[in-house]
Amino acid sequence: MKTRKMFSVAMIFFLSLTCFAQNTAGGKLFLRDNWAIQSSSEIRSDGKAISTTGFRTEGWYPTTVPTTVLAALVANNVYPDPYYGTNINKLPGTIPGRNREMPEESPFRVAWWYRTEFSLPADYKDMHTWLKFHSINYKANIWLNGRLIADTTTIEGAYRLFNLDITKEALPGENNCLALEIFPPKGMDLTITWVDWNPTPPDRGMGIWYDVSVHATGAVAIENPHVVTRLNLPTSDQARLTITAELHNAEIKPVTGNLKGIIENITFFQEVTLGAGETKLVSFLPEAFPQLVISNPRLWWPHTVGPQNLYDLNLDFEVKGRTTDTKKVRFGVREITAWMNNFDSLHTKVFQVNGKNIVIRGGGYVQDLMLRPSDERTEADLMYAKHMNLNALRMEAPRGSDYLFERCDEEGILLMVGWCCCCSWERWRNWTPHTGDIAELSWKDQIVHLRNHPSVFTWLYGSDHFPPPDIEKRYIKVLDEYDNTRPFESSATQASSTITGPSGVWMGPYPKVYAYFPPSYWYAKLEFNTEAGPSGEQIPPIETMRMMMPEEDLWPMSESWDLRLHKAFYPIARAAFESRYGKPTSVEEYSMKSQVFQNEAVKAMFEAFTDNKYRSSGIIYWMYNSAWPKMYWQLYDYFFMPNGAFYGAKNACEPLHIQYCYDDHSVKVVNSFYKDFTGLKASFKIIDFNMSEVWSGIMDVAVGPDESRKILTTLDFPEDITGIYFLKLQLNDSSGKLLSSNFYWLSSEGDEKADFTDLSKLPKTSLNVSIQALQQAGDKSRLTVTIENPGTALAFAVNPKILKLNSGEPVLPVFWEDNYFSLLPGEKRTLQVQFDSKNLDGEKPLLKVDGWNVNPIEMGIK
């Protein structure tokens, strides 16, 4: 338990501190260190005194920012790790249900003070000084050096961004004191929500949850630069750039100067005059600045289909030869469009990148339950997406730091961004006019903040429902004014808005789409599915089950389980699981069977949506990751342990893929590249439960760009085949190199009535395992492992893993080429695995290989 707690609390928290230790970047002074917090119920002083340097803070809790109140208190050991066992139920003020009001006795029901002291550079003296808040939850009074600079009439909204002029209050060259009295969300406040993905933290995310920074400018500040790229589709050999920026004159007299821009070897400028205190939008149009018409631009693509080319725009404003402000914007030359494919009276929205159709394959992304920032965790999240061949993430509300959006640009991961369901954001009938104002301002702030990211491909201003007409018109007005470069949807459902008509996307049917459907279902219901989780109960691998709770809670199922299972959906998933694979008698058996159950269901879902292009055009798996240690809706768990669903998705989404189709028993080759492939060979084997080959075949194959081609109309399974049988598919190039391999376990009863309980009768088998010497480049470790089945029985769901030699804990994150794979008698697989040696925590690595019916083997790694 001690080691596990170090991982989940100490290591993750202090990793986040390390990520935010740097205090200056891009001309900004980030106020991250030297903070302290305290409940207003413990303080008798007012804001004027608290925000004065030298104010005594004995008894306050030291922290860094960003942090919520709960995260800071957990880091100070006021409360035990809420992610372990049943500790979350022991926190004071625990909120029953989901996102409801805080109990009267909650210590988080009152305001909390955040306070820091910091030095400002002396050269700020003759400049205008600005204090910027990325996000505060929910309202605040802000004091600086004994003066109130903004109050709750201005500072309201979890998704608002504020840039405050503090020139009069700031003390350049001296010590300054900043204090915030932060009030928690309540009632219909448009706050951060978690719905049913995890418990609601008792503070409801109260605090400063993103960056606080200070910067200085001269008389004129550059704000909200925007780069719009338009291509001459379909050739895309020319891009027309439109560049805009807001200029704000902070002086009490007019100012004239030049706004200059540079993009590589392209330069442009124009003279601008601003009145006293005036803010003006300045535009550079390609019609007036022909150098902004670029021939043969380097295009930005999602990572599965092309390179992620990025450009830098540098803007500066000069008055009489002196620069008053500079801004740098990174952007990609790309164009996102969409069209409606009407199929059997269904409207399916098909997204295009640079004029090319693309199937969206992604998952629903969440951040840490306590909103603790960590670039290292974000990096692992994104590398896992690429490893699974996914190309998109969906966010219900803008989730994740600026680092996440920047890295998605760099790695080519598309982002679907919109508001959250099942909370105040969709309870429009309870809104006041003020609520509507906060919603519109929040929408504007997020659109302006995120619009330059090429990775953001669509906006969703509704989730489970579309807004009423008056609210929808306000959201659309914001998009028309601040970003008309992307498609948008009124909701994540198929419901038709009275303002915008059919959305072209689909959600449902509730509740089974979040619990379980058999593989064949996904071939019958195909559009653009914004959220579906066909294995709603997803027990993690046993190694991380032990990191979630004490050993005595593991079996029989306990309160620790109840906290981590979805009460509405897991009974459906549990019934399907036990009917299909049998009732487990131990936690180890439960965990292993769950990996197989997940793998089968999730692989089929992704295969169906990729195969049926473009009647189907996208699938968002619900969910991608986890905000805390749980047992449902995840492709990997909170500790970054991949599960069976992870490898089902990875296999199904490989860009060139051979697959079996559950609906008509055909075999297809699915090509997601924008190029053709010829000279391929496909091979097929049907093997019965006794490992007898009952049919095989081989054929030449060619497949066109972005094509799904049926290469075998139907597989003819013998009527007298065993109750459980197996299908092996392979695709090779002309030189014999393996391009795609796929293995299915099937039932003679058909998919919907499949009974795989006899898989428990597979005889035990032993494997031959060999490893090559560990290769290291810095902290990155790479290992090649060869696994052979020398026996006469099937080795089912083979599971290699890297563990720490002494503790036996898994090394995470980890990147296996494949896992939970099966080996026929005499079959051999050579796999590579990558991991970070620093995650060994000073121990030696250990390779362990086990599986459904595999005798475990362990080997030390040198």
Helices and strands as residue ranges (DSSP letters): H 2-5, I 6-11, H 12-19, E 24-25, E 28-30, E 35-39, G 40-42, H 47-50, E 61-63, E 67-68, H 69-75, G 87-90, E 112-119, G 122-124, E 128-133, E 136-137, E 139-144, E 147-150, E 162-165, E 175-183, E 207-208, E 212-217, E 220-231, E 238-249, E 255-263, E 266-274, E 279-284, G 290-292, E 293-295, E 311-319, E 322-331, E 336-343, E 346-353, E 356-357, E 360-364, H 375-387, E 392-396, H 402-411, E 414-418, G 424-426, G 428-430, H 433-450, E 456-460, H 469-482, E 488-489, G 512-514, G 519-523, E 528-532, H 542-548, H 551-554, H 559-562, H 570-581, H 587-611, E 618-621, H 644-652, E 656-660, E 667-671, E 677-688, E 693-703, E 708-712, E 724-732, E 738-747, G 757-761, E 768-771, E 775-777, E 780-788, E 795-804, E 814-816, E 821-823, E 828-836, G 837-840, E 845-850, E 857-860
